[in-house]
Amino acid sequence: TMSAQKQRERQQQAYQEQLRQIQHQREQKMREKLQQLKAEYLSAYSLPLNYPAKVTSVIDDDDNSGGTNKSKNDSIRTSKEFINARLLEAGLPLGGGAPSKLTLGDHSVAAQRFISDLEGTGCYDSVQVHIGNDQDNNDDDDASPEQQQMFDVTVRLKEKRWYKIYMGGGVNSDDLSSLGTSGGASTGNAFGGGAGTALGALPKLQFESSLSASNLTGFADMSTALYSVDQTGASSFRFTHDRPLCSWLPKQSTLYDWLMPQDPRLVGDKSIEEQKTNDDIDEMQVLMGDDAQYALGGGSHVTLGVHALCLEQDFESTRSSKEFTRSIGVRLANHCRGASRGPGIGGPNKPSTSPPETMAGPYFFLDWNTCLRDTLPRRHSEFPFALDCSSDVAKQAGTAFKHSLTGGMYLNGSLTDDRYAPTMGYDAHLVGEVAGPPGDAGFWKLKGGGAFHFPLELLQMMTLGIESNDGTEEDETSASVMGLTLHSSVNFGIARPLTFNGLCSNLGGIPFSDRFYSGGPGQLRGFLPAGIGPRATKGGSSTPGGDSLGGDMFYTSTLAASIPFPSYFETLRQNGGRLFGFANAGTCVSVDPSVGFGSLSACSRIMNSSRIAVGGGVSMGTPMGRFELTYAVPMRYGPKDARKHVQMGFGFSFG
């Protein structure tokens, strides 16, 4: 009897415990539901915002003493008009905007977009956006009832010092440029950097010293002078000055008014109200206040900058020569380069003077450039008055003047899930260049390419349905394709000489530094940089197989499949390390100018000269770029091709 009673007590206690758990779960679900409803209500709540926004210093708000605030606000270098333009372009509906359409959640997203954009200029240590009214402003009797019901936007800035000095080590970002395939930085490229050298085995280490000045005009401008010496002794000096185009213009000019966002308080004036119904006016205000009107990358982002370059580059390992370049140019682009846009290249402590592949987000540009280029053939080690190079290289010795106009775009991984280790999305770039009078060289050149990444898991979800997994065989199928991604990429380039009716001499054809070179990790694996393509019959002692002369047409294509590292390598797996297998093909040829690329003979030559290699490797996205280690087996190659099975390199794209 006592045992039965204890058993009933235990059952009753267990039953009461179950009731408490059920009640606790109900209360928890109710609290979560209330929190969700509260969050939905707050996110859907619209706040009409005043225009213009207030611009203060972070230090000002920490110091709450009476009149000190105003005096410190006057010392802020940043233009208040510039800040309000960036707020509008980020999608924050100042001046009323569209209160029926944009909610508090939309305001938060737009404010975060504005903060990220402004911090990316490299001119600010901290950017804060506060929405709310001060008590003093609420008691303002002069304000209209509509203004009293609107909320103030306050931007608090912590500006960096106007100057920065850096001395230390780094890597040559020109060596990381894997998208292009020209002869190198000696082309006097628009960016003060490489024209896209073939990706080398490893980037060169270099000593750097730089002086940069930021936000001198109040428009988040950036000026940088950088001197570097790499491990081979080659030195370079680069200068860049980037600032918004609107900062160059007088405020009363038509172009300034066209670039800068319209004052939102002027939207829906009386002349329009007399012609439109109330519904039409509301719809117009919605369109003007929407972020489609003030998209990121608007007028205040367009930059006009100047750049200069003095650079020595060593090509003795590929074409028995060195080149010394002095160039100057002007660039129009969709956003400023900034001091920290190139991760690992610019970094938080030094400025960025890197190629466009390092920019954050899509980069569109138009560049005018002039340069003087000295080609210095290799001298014989025993007979200093004799040349140790091929006759083709010797013909281009001396000084040449180049005058060119370049334009293009780089998506820079903005449409992929990960810039340096993509598994989904696509990337593309396209660059065109025309060189002509008064320069010695005349030609037009077009290069571009794209990459596509498709996870098989997404294909399974599209085929079977996202909610189809029910613990049956589909789970096993899902596990078998989990993380498997297919990759494909194609890159191409075409160049043709132009004489401009004899105004350009074009001695020896297109200069070597403006031709295409192919090979190397990230581009055509299994071959060395400049390892395929036209070669001289013989070269110097540094190029026994013949000097690489470059081509006026190239293509490379890659098909690959990758999977994450096994769970045993947890650290590599968490850091985005992947195993991949690949097959790549490509060629680099010269076609007679009198023969079109579409002719049967040209197509036959391109196909017959194509090289093929297969292999596998490991890749990982790092702050400095994409790192990969590969083993490749060339399946089709020529007798003079420079092949290499094991390769390691860095780059900015899948390749």
N, C-alpha and C positions, 0 to 999 in steps of 0.2 A: 504493500500500500504506500509506504514511504517512497519507494523507488518510482512508482507511478506518479505520485504527487510532484516529485522533483522533475520528472520528465515533462509534466504539464507546465511547470513553472519555466523550464527552459524553452519550451515551445512558445509560451506566452511572451517571454522576453525576446525570442527571435522574431515573433510576429510584430511586436512593438518596434523592434529595431528596423524591420522592413518598412513599417509605416513611417518611421522617422526618415528613413532614406528616401522613400517615395515623396514625402512632403518636402524634404530638402531639395530633391531634384526638381519638383514643381516650382518651388520658390526660386531656384537657380535659373530655370527656364524663363520664369516670369521676369526676373531681373534682367536676364539677357535680352528678352523681348522688349522690355522698357528701354534698355540702353540702345537697342537697335532702332526703336521708334524715335528716341531722342536724337540719335545721330542722323537719321533720315530727315527729321524735322529741321535740325540745325543746318544740314547740308543743303536742304531745299529752301532755306530762308534767304531771301534776297536783301542785300544791303545797298542802298543808293550811296554812291561815293562822290565826295567833293572833288573839284578840279580847281587849281592844280594841287598836286601832292606837296606836302612839306618835306624839306630836305634838311636834316640836322646831322650832327656828329654823334657817334656812340658815346664819346667822352662827355658831350654836352648833357646827355640824359643821365649819366652817372653823377654829374655835378648839378644839383638842384638849387644852387644859389640863385638869387633874384635875377639881376640883369646880366649875369655872366653868359647866359645862354645865347642871347642875341649877338653879342660881340664875337663869340666863337663861331656862330653860324656864318658870319661874314668871312671867316678865314678858310672856309671849305673851298677847295679848288674846283670841285665838280660843278658843272653848270646845272642849275635846277631845271632849265628847259630841256636839257639832254636827259635827265632822269625821268621827267614826265613823258618824254617821247618813248623811252624804253619801256615804261609802265604800260603805255597804250599799245605798243607793239607786242608786248607779252600777253595782251588780252585782258588787262584789268580795265573795266568800264568806268573810268573816271568821268565826272561831270554828269552822272545819272545813268548813262549807258542804256542798258536794256534790263530794268529791274524785274520784268516779268519772265526773262529768259535765263539770265545768269544768276546762279545761286552762290551761297557762301562757300560751298565746295568748289565751284568754278573760280571764285576769287582766290581761294587758297592755292589751287593749281597754278593760276596765272602768277601769283606772287612768288611761288617757288621757281617758276620758269624765269621770272625776272631776276631773282637772286642768283640762280645758277649762271645766267647769262652775264650778269655784271661781275661776278667773282671770276668768271673765265677770262676777263680782260687782263687780269693780273695786276690791277691798280688798287685793289681793296683787300684788306685783311678780313673784314666782316661787313656783311650787308643784311640789314633787318628791315622788315616791313610790318608796320603796326596799323591796324584799322580800329578806329574809335575816336571819340571826341573828348577834348579836355573840358573840364568844368567851366573854365573861363569862356570858352567858345560857345558853350550851351547858353550862357547868360548874355550873349551879345544881342543887344536890342536892335542893332542896325541890320542884322541878318534877316532875310525874308523867311516866311514859314517853310518854304520848300528847302532852303538851305539849312534851317535848324533841324529838319528831319533827316538830313543827309549826314554821312559819317566821313571824318577826315582820314586821309591816308598819310602816314608819316614814314619816310624812308630814313633810316639811321645808318650812316656810313662810317666806317673806320678806314680812312685812307692810308695807304702805304706812304713811306717816305718818297719824295719825288725822285730820288736817285738810288741806285743800287750798284755796288761793286762786287764782282765775283772773280775769284781766282781758284782754280782747282782742275781736276781731271774730268774727262768726258769721253764720248765716242763720236766719231765722225758720222753724222746722220746721213751724209751722201751715200755712204756705204750700205745703208739700210734701205735705200730706195729701190724697191723691187718691181714697181709697176712699169716704169719706163725702161727703155733699152738703148738709150743714146750713149754717146761716148763719155759722158761725165760732166762734172761741174764746169769744165773748161769751155762748155758751150756758151758761157755767159748767160745762163738761164735767167728767167724773170724773177726768180725768187732768191737770188744770191746764193743758191744752193745747186745741187746736182740736177742735171737734166734727166736723171734717172739712170744711174749706172747699174749694170747687171749686179745682182746681189752677190757680194763676195763671201768667202768662207766665214770670215768674222770681221766685224767693223773694227776700224783702226782706233786705238787709244790715242788720246791727244791731250795736251796741256792747253787750258783755256784761261783767258782773262778778258773780262768784259765790263763795260760801263753802260748802264741803261737808265733812262729817265722816263718817268711815267706820269700821265695825266697833267702835263704842263698847260694844255689848252683848256682843261676842264671837260673834255669829251672822251676820256679814257684812251688817250693816244699813248703810243709806246715807241720810244726811240732806243736803239741798241747799237753799240759798237763792240765787236768781238774779234779778238786776235787769238789764233790757235796754232799750235805746232804739233803734228802727229808723230808717231813713233818712227816714221821713215825720214823725218826732218823736213817734210813739206809744210810750209806755213800758209796761212790764209788770213785775210782781214775782211770782215763783212760789216756793212752798215745798213740798217733798215729803219725807216720811220713810217709808221702806220697810224692813221687817224681817220675818223669819219669824214666823208666828203663834205657833209654839212658844215663842219668846222672851218673849212677853207673858204666858205661863201659868206657874203654879207647877208644879214638877216632880212633885208628888204628885197632880196633877189627872188625872181620867179622860181629858179631851180631850188632854192632853199625851201620855199613854200611847198614845192612839189614833193621834195624828199621827206620833210618832217610831217608827222601826223597832224591832221586838222584838229583845231581846238574843239573838243566835243561839246562845248557850250554853244557853239554856233550851229549845231545840228538842229534842224527843225525850226528855222527862224520864221518871222511873221509872213514874209513873202511866200514861203513854201506853204504855210498853214492856210493862206488864202486860196491856194490852188488845190490843196489836198484835203481829203476828209480826215477825221481823227484817226480812223483805222489805218489809213495810208501813212500818216505821220508816225504812228506807233511802229509800224513795220519798218519804216525807214530808219528810225532810231535803233531798232533791233539790229539792222544790218550795219549801221555805223558803229555801234558799240560792240559788235561781235568780234571775236578774235580773228575771223576771216578778213576783216578790214585791217586790223593791226597785227598781221602775222609776224612771227619771229623771223628776223632777217629783213626787216623793213628798212625804211629810208635812213634812219640813224645808224644802221649797221653797215651800210655801204661805205667802203673806205677807199681813199686815194693815198697811196704811199709811194715813197721813193726808196731805192735800194742801190747799193754800190758793193762791188766785190773786187778783191785783189787776191788771186788764188794761184798756187802752184800745185800741179798734179802730176803724178808719176804713172806713166803707161808703159814703162820699159818691160814689164812682164808679159805684155800682150802685143805691143806694136813698136817697141824699141825707141820710145821717145818720151819726152816730158813736154808739158804745156804750161805756159804762164799767161793768165787772163786778167784783164782789167775791164770792168764793165760798170755801167750805170743804167738805170731804167726807172720807169714809173709804172705802177700797178694799180688797177681798179679791181676791187674784189667785193664779195658779198659780206665779209666780216673781217674784223681786225685779227691779226695773227696772235696778239697778246703775249703774255709772258709765260703762261702755263698751259697753253693749248696742246702742246706736244708732250704727252706723258713719257717720262723717262728721258726726253730730249731737252725740253725746256725745264720742267721740274719746278718746284716751289722756290728755288734759290737762284736760278739763273734764267736768262731770257731765251726765247726760242727764235732762231734764225734758220729754221729747217725747211725742207721741201714741203709742197702742199699735201703730201700724203700724211703728214703729221698733224694736220689741222683737226680741230674738233668739229665734227659734223660736215655736211656738204660744203664744198668750196668751189666757187665759180670766180673766174678771173679773166681779165684782159690786160696784157702787159706789152709795153713798148720798151725795147732794150737795144743798147749799143755796146759793143765790146771790141777791144783789141786783144788778139790772141797770138802768142808767140809759140811756134812749134819748134822744139829743140831736139833734133835726133840724137840718139845715143852715140857717144864718142868711143873710139877704139881704145882699149885699155893700154895697149903698147904703142900705138901710133896716134897721138892726140889730134893730129890734123886729119885723120881718116875717120869716116863714119862707120859705126857698127850697126847698120840697119839695112833694110831693103831699099832698092831704088825708088819704090813707090812712096815710102815714108820720106826719103830725102827730097823728093819733088815738092812736098808740101812744107818744107822747112822755111822759116822766116815769119814775118808778121802779116797778119790778115785782119781786116776790119769787117765786122759783121753788124748788120742793122736788121732788126726783125720785129715782128708783131706776133704775139702768142696769145691764144685764148683757149679756155677749156673748163672742164669740171671734174671734180673728184667727189664721189659720194662718201668715201672714207668710212665704210662700214656702218653708216647711219641706218641702213635698212636691214641689218643683220642683228641676231640676238647677242652676239659678242664680236667686237671688232677684230680681235686677234685670234680667237678660237671659235669661229662661227659654226653653228650647226643648223641654222635656219635663216632664210632670207637671201638677198642678192646684193651684189656690189658692182659698181661700174666706174669707169673713168674714160674721158675722151679729151684729147689735146691736139690742137692744130697750130701750125706755125708757118709763117711766110717770111722769108729773108730776101732782101733786095736792095736796090740803090738807097743811099750812096755806098753800101757795103760792097766788098769784093765777092761775097758768095751770094748766089741767087738760087733759091729752091723753095718748094712747099713740102710740108711734112704733116702727116696725120697719124696719130697712134691712139690706141684705145684698147678696151677690153672689159670683160665682166666675169663675174663668178656667181654661181647659183648653188645653194645648199638646201638639201631637202631631207628631213628626218623620216625614216620609214615608219616610225611610230605615228606620225601624222597621217601617213597613207593608210595605216591600219584603222585609225580613228575615223577617217573619212569613209572607209569601206565598210567597217563593222558597226560604226556608230559609237559615239563617245561613251554612252551609258550601257554598252552591250556586255561589258565584263561582268559575269555573274559567278565567278569562281569555277568555271568549267574549263574546257580545253583552250578557250580564248586567252585565259590568263597565261598559259604556257606559251602560246604564240606571241603574246605581248612581251613576255620576258625574253623570248628569243630575239626580238628585234629592238628591245629597249636600248636606246642610245645609239643605234646604228644609223649613220647619216651618209648620204651620197653627196659628193661634191663634184662640180665641174667648173672649168674656167677656160677662157679663150682670150688671148692677147694678140694684137696685130699691129703692124706699122707699115706705112708706105711713104716713100720720099721720091720726089722728082726734081731734077734741076730746072732752073729758069734763067734765061739770059737777059730778059728785059731789053731786047733789041741791042745786045752788045754792051749794055751798061754794067753788067756783072761779068767778070772775066771767067770765073768758075774753072780756074786752072786745076787740073787733076780731078775735076768733077766735084761732087758734094764733099766738103771737108770731112775728114775722118771723125771729128768730134760730133758731127751732126748726123752721122750714119747710125745704123742700128747694129747692136751686138746681142747675141743670144747665148744662153747657157748659165748654169749655176743653180744652187738650191733656191726653191721658191719660184723658179721660172722654168728651167729645163733640167730637171734632176738627172744625174748621171754624166753630166758634162760640166767642165769648168766654165767660169765666166769668160765670155768671148771665145768659148771653146769650139764653136762651129761657125761656118760661114766662109766667105771668100778670104783667101790667104795669099800672101806673096810667095813666089817660088822658093825664096829662102829669106831668112831673117837674120837678126843679129845673134850674138852669143847668148842673149837672154831669151830669145825665141827661136830655138833651133828648128822648129817645125814650120817657120815662116811667120812673118808679121801678120796679125789679124787686121784686115782692111775694112771690115764692116760691110754691110749690105744696105740696099735701098728698099728692101722688103723683108719682113719677118712675120712669123706667126708661131705661137706656142699654144698648146691645148693640153688639158689635164683632166683625167677621170680618176676619182678616188673614192674610197669608202673608209670611214673611221668609226671607232668605238671608244668609249671611255676606258681608262685603265681598270683592270680588275680590282675588286674591293680590297684585295690584299695590299695594294699600293694606295692606301687611303689618302695619304698626303698629296700624291700626284693627281689622284682622282678629284679631290676637292679643289685643287688649283687648276682644273680644266685640262689636265694632261690627257692626250688621246693617242691611240695606236691607229695607224692608217696604212693602207696599201694603195698604190697608184700605178697608173700607166700614163706617160706623157709623150707627146710628139711635138716636133717643131722644126723650123728651118730658118735660115737667114741667107738670102741670095742677092745678087746684083743682076738687074735686068737692063738691057740696052734701052736708053731713052727713046729710041725710035720704035721700040716694040712695046705695045701696051700690055698691062698685066692680065688683061682678059684674053689675050691671044692664046692659041693652042700651044705654041712653043713655050710661052712663059708658064702656063699652067702645068705643062709636062715637066718643066725644069723644077718648079716648086715641089711637085709631088715626088719626083725622083730624088730630090735632095733632102727630103724629110728624114729626120732622125727620130728614133723611138727608143724608149727605155722604160723598164718596169721595176718595181721595188716596193719597199715599205719603210716605215720609220715611226718616230714619235714626234709629237708637236705639243706646244704649250703656249698659252698667251701670257706674256710677262709685261710689266710696266714699260719696258723698253721696246716692246713689239712682239711679233710672232717668232718664236724659236722653234726650229725643227732640226732633227737629226735623222738622216736617211741613209739607206743602203740601196743602190740602184744598179741594175744590170743593163747596159746598153744593148739593145737587140739589133739596131740598125745604125751604122755609123760610117764615117769616111776614114780614109787612111791618115789624114792629117788632123783629125778631131782630137781635142784634148779631153780625155775621159777621166772620170774619177768615181769610184764606187761609193765610198763613204764620204758624206758631206754634212756640214753643220753650218747653219746661218741664221740670221735675223732678217725680218722684213716687216712690212706694214699691212700685208694682205695675204690671202691664201695663195695667190700666184697662179 
